[in-house]
Amino acid sequence: MRGARWSSIGVVALALLASFIAPPSAARAEDWIVTVGARLGGAPPYEGANHDVLWPTPSFSLHHADRPRRFTPPDDGNTVAVVSTRHIDLGPVLRFRGSRGDTGSLQGFDKVDIAVEPGVFVDVWPADWIRGRIEARHGFFGYDGYVGDAGIDLIRTGRRWDASIGPRIGYGDANYMDTYFGVTPQEAAMSPYIKTPYEPGAGQRYLGAETAFSYHINDHWRTIVDFGYHRLAAKAADSPIIPVAGDLNQYSASFGFTYSFGLHTGKKAPPAS
């Protein structure tokens, strides 16, 4: 529930940001398309966890109304497309990462708090049926570092049914990797299970894939279901934490609803006298 609370705060923050960055324009029926929603999903609370947690997650996105309607996977996080054209979407993104305790198999380790990850994203659309995405984010509270994620999706946008599928890859800097996969000499000395210090440094976090399906109930409402799989790779997979208190295989799934509506920010010109 703490993760859901932080997600709600993030959605409100992005909505406020959108109200400031949405520029006035010439009168149109709709200048922006706002999509709000909620999902109930299961996923590891932090990267490398050996268990899933079930929690509700609100979602928010904003893009220019004149952009072609195209399905986007729900694992994009909360986004505001400041730049939104036929081939490029660019703007801020906000994600969250759950806390990691210091009990059980992680006895003797430092506790890791919930992390808030603001950053930027760019979507590249060579065509309406394929999308490339890159995110770069900075962590606060739980860790102080940078992470990056990228993926390519094959997109099917229909009148009633939408679908997507594609690979994912992630990287982390030394601060991120050391927080979740490293073992300090002090932790190794205090842990009854892990006695080998480990400093992974910067590198690849995972390889994976994501697929999603959406059904349009009407012009405003739709349902979305998605499934994700990440497998820890390289230095993350080599961490001595994983065999004792983690899992190489990271699964996620969710089901939710979204509601989309038009937002008019322009002012009509006064009638000619």
Legacy VTK file of the C-alpha trace (Angstrom):
# vtk DataFile Version 3.0
C-alpha trace
ASCII
DATASET POLYDATA
POINTS 273 float
0.000 0.000 0.000
2.924 2.337 0.598
3.880 1.882 -3.054
0.342 2.767 -4.144
0.454 5.903 -1.992
3.705 7.038 -3.594
2.261 6.277 -7.043
-0.770 8.452 -6.302
1.490 11.318 -5.264
3.471 10.881 -8.468
0.384 10.973 -10.671
-0.772 14.190 -9.017
2.703 15.680 -9.498
2.704 14.817 -13.196
-0.792 16.213 -13.616
0.318 19.493 -12.049
3.379 19.524 -14.279
1.184 18.976 -17.311
-0.971 21.964 -16.386
2.129 24.171 -16.554
3.739 22.759 -19.682
0.574 22.477 -21.786
1.011 25.515 -24.065
-1.912 27.656 -25.228
-2.722 27.171 -28.884
-5.136 28.163 -31.555
-8.693 27.057 -30.917
-9.270 23.368 -31.531
-11.903 21.011 -30.210
-9.191 19.186 -28.270
-5.567 20.201 -27.715
-4.534 17.286 -25.508
-5.685 13.762 -24.775
-5.575 12.876 -21.077
-5.663 9.223 -20.016
-6.098 8.247 -16.377
-6.497 4.762 -15.044
-5.806 2.181 -12.387
-4.305 -1.286 -12.462
-4.133 -4.156 -10.014
-0.952 -6.055 -10.573
1.569 -8.434 -9.153
5.312 -7.822 -9.502
8.540 -8.042 -7.508
8.664 -5.078 -5.088
12.262 -4.398 -6.094
14.573 -5.785 -8.735
15.934 -9.174 -7.767
13.244 -10.018 -5.195
12.215 -13.661 -4.821
8.532 -12.844 -4.287
5.775 -10.739 -5.817
3.485 -8.225 -4.156
-0.039 -7.299 -5.203
-0.918 -3.609 -5.183
-3.100 -1.080 -7.013
-1.277 1.389 -9.245
-2.791 4.552 -10.763
-1.642 5.659 -14.207
-1.534 8.955 -16.063
-0.487 10.015 -19.548
-0.844 13.163 -21.638
-0.208 13.702 -25.350
-1.185 16.068 -28.138
-4.580 15.353 -29.652
-3.311 15.658 -33.225
-0.942 12.712 -32.758
-2.169 9.504 -34.457
-4.018 7.117 -32.130
-1.632 4.300 -31.335
-1.642 1.724 -28.586
1.161 2.001 -26.031
2.053 -0.747 -23.520
1.063 -0.118 -19.891
4.600 -0.692 -18.596
5.544 2.813 -19.781
5.006 4.339 -16.327
3.419 7.751 -15.768
4.329 10.050 -18.651
3.691 13.500 -20.110
4.553 13.861 -23.803
5.838 17.444 -23.938
6.898 16.870 -27.538
4.362 14.749 -29.403
4.601 14.312 -33.165
3.925 11.538 -35.617
7.392 10.055 -35.146
8.627 11.338 -31.755
7.216 11.512 -28.219
9.420 13.116 -25.568
8.833 14.159 -21.973
9.084 13.328 -18.259
8.411 9.899 -16.788
7.918 8.820 -13.189
8.366 5.352 -11.702
8.611 3.802 -8.231
10.499 0.943 -6.660
9.435 -0.860 -3.486
11.438 -1.159 -0.294
13.724 -4.042 0.659
13.750 -5.272 4.227
16.624 -6.387 6.419
15.107 -9.568 7.876
15.028 -13.248 6.958
17.665 -14.151 4.392
18.649 -10.467 4.222
19.432 -10.266 7.929
22.463 -8.051 8.455
21.917 -6.053 5.253
21.085 -2.366 5.127
17.375 -1.671 4.646
16.506 -0.030 1.325
13.605 2.436 1.372
11.022 3.023 -1.349
12.660 4.729 -4.338
11.111 7.457 -6.485
12.484 7.589 -10.037
11.753 10.718 -12.089
13.354 10.955 -15.512
12.836 11.480 -19.210
11.640 9.216 -22.005
11.703 9.286 -25.775
9.526 7.175 -28.065
10.496 6.798 -31.702
7.797 5.666 -34.166
9.275 4.740 -37.562
5.753 3.551 -38.419
2.468 3.215 -36.533
3.109 -0.506 -35.960
6.578 -0.304 -34.390
7.956 1.757 -31.521
11.357 2.142 -29.891
11.555 3.547 -26.357
14.377 4.737 -24.101
14.079 5.926 -20.500
16.712 7.514 -18.233
15.764 8.028 -14.580
17.379 9.140 -11.311
16.561 7.469 -8.019
15.768 9.267 -4.780
15.273 8.026 -1.195
15.917 4.299 -1.735
19.101 4.874 -3.725
21.000 7.744 -5.321
21.871 6.720 -8.847
20.745 6.341 -12.437
18.930 3.597 -14.322
18.093 3.223 -17.993
15.581 1.019 -19.768
14.934 0.427 -23.457
12.612 -1.630 -25.587
11.080 -2.194 -29.000
7.407 -3.020 -29.490
5.403 -4.366 -32.372
2.071 -2.548 -32.096
-1.382 -3.497 -33.303
-3.946 -0.686 -32.976
-7.491 -1.694 -33.872
-11.010 -0.377 -33.513
-11.751 -2.655 -30.564
-8.618 -4.680 -29.861
-5.045 -3.466 -29.391
-1.929 -5.516 -28.724
1.831 -5.162 -28.326
4.855 -7.377 -27.828
8.555 -6.711 -27.647
11.915 -7.110 -25.874
13.238 -5.086 -22.928
16.724 -4.363 -21.584
17.911 -2.420 -18.547
21.126 -0.869 -17.218
22.118 0.679 -13.903
24.980 2.827 -12.687
27.320 1.754 -9.877
25.186 3.330 -7.117
22.040 1.505 -8.221
23.751 -1.842 -8.780
25.638 -1.699 -5.489
22.418 -0.865 -3.586
20.361 -3.830 -4.832
22.992 -6.389 -5.831
26.125 -5.453 -3.899
27.372 -6.820 -0.586
29.542 -4.528 1.541
32.232 -5.989 3.822
30.132 -4.895 6.815
27.041 -6.699 5.457
29.075 -9.831 4.745
30.385 -9.759 8.317
26.877 -9.386 9.814
24.946 -11.718 7.508
24.522 -15.323 8.673
23.948 -16.442 5.058
26.172 -14.386 2.734
29.858 -14.114 3.608
31.312 -12.847 0.326
31.558 -9.091 -0.343
30.489 -8.164 -3.847
30.747 -4.890 -5.741
29.038 -5.217 -9.137
29.599 -1.677 -10.395
27.724 -0.279 -13.379
26.287 -2.613 -15.983
23.376 -4.492 -17.437
20.482 -5.351 -15.117
18.208 -7.638 -17.130
16.884 -8.857 -20.462
13.180 -9.435 -20.876
9.957 -9.103 -22.824
6.539 -7.487 -22.427
3.189 -8.211 -24.042
-0.134 -6.424 -23.576
-3.712 -6.535 -24.844
-6.430 -3.904 -24.704
-10.178 -3.920 -25.388
-12.084 -0.696 -26.087
-15.402 -0.743 -24.266
-16.374 2.561 -25.897
-14.697 5.783 -27.066
-13.513 6.612 -23.546
-13.148 3.392 -21.560
-10.898 0.428 -22.187
-9.499 -2.556 -20.308
-5.833 -3.542 -20.423
-3.997 -6.703 -19.407
-0.225 -7.131 -19.601
2.431 -9.732 -18.834
6.133 -9.104 -18.331
9.249 -11.221 -17.827
12.725 -10.027 -16.891
15.725 -12.273 -16.330
18.578 -10.792 -14.365
21.756 -10.655 -16.410
25.495 -10.017 -16.187
26.634 -8.486 -12.876
23.130 -8.467 -11.414
22.768 -12.210 -12.000
26.199 -12.872 -10.478
25.295 -11.257 -7.138
25.616 -13.656 -4.167
22.317 -12.226 -2.915
20.336 -13.889 -5.709
20.837 -17.597 -4.798
20.077 -16.886 -1.132
17.403 -14.169 -1.100
16.520 -13.445 -4.719
15.457 -14.893 -8.049
16.908 -14.602 -11.526
13.406 -14.728 -13.016
11.200 -11.673 -12.473
7.545 -11.943 -13.488
4.807 -9.312 -13.571
1.170 -9.131 -14.643
-1.666 -6.657 -14.252
-5.249 -5.909 -15.208
-6.775 -2.464 -15.296
-9.020 0.188 -16.790
-8.284 3.549 -18.385
-10.457 6.549 -19.202
-9.434 9.018 -21.930
-10.841 12.473 -22.583
-9.969 15.604 -24.522
-8.561 18.704 -22.852
-9.009 22.089 -24.515
-6.394 24.653 -23.483
-6.656 27.183 -26.309
-8.841 30.271 -26.252
-11.164 31.106 -29.055
-10.438 34.345 -30.829
-13.087 37.070 -30.195
-15.579 37.581 -33.016
-14.654 40.244 -35.545
-16.365 43.607 -34.916
LINES 1 274
273 0 1 2 3 4 5 6 7 8 9 10 11 12 13 14 15 16 17 18 19 20 21 22 23 24 25 26 27 28 29 30 31 32 33 34 35 36 37 38 39 40 41 42 43 44 45 46 47 48 49 50 51 52 53 54 55 56 57 58 59 60 61 62 63 64 65 66 67 68 69 70 71 72 73 74 75 76 77 78 79 80 81 82 83 84 85 86 87 88 89 90 91 92 93 94 95 96 97 98 99 100 101 102 103 104 105 106 107 108 109 110 111 112 113 114 115 116 117 118 119 120 121 122 123 124 125 126 127 128 129 130 131 132 133 134 135 136 137 138 139 140 141 142 143 144 145 146 147 148 149 150 151 152 153 154 155 156 157 158 159 160 161 162 163 164 165 166 167 168 169 170 171 172 173 174 175 176 177 178 179 180 181 182 183 184 185 186 187 188 189 190 191 192 193 194 195 196 197 198 199 200 201 202 203 204 205 206 207 208 209 210 211 212 213 214 215 216 217 218 219 220 221 222 223 224 225 226 227 228 229 230 231 232 233 234 235 236 237 238 239 240 241 242 243 244 245 246 247 248 249 250 251 252 253 254 255 256 257 258 259 260 261 262 263 264 265 266 267 268 269 270 271 272
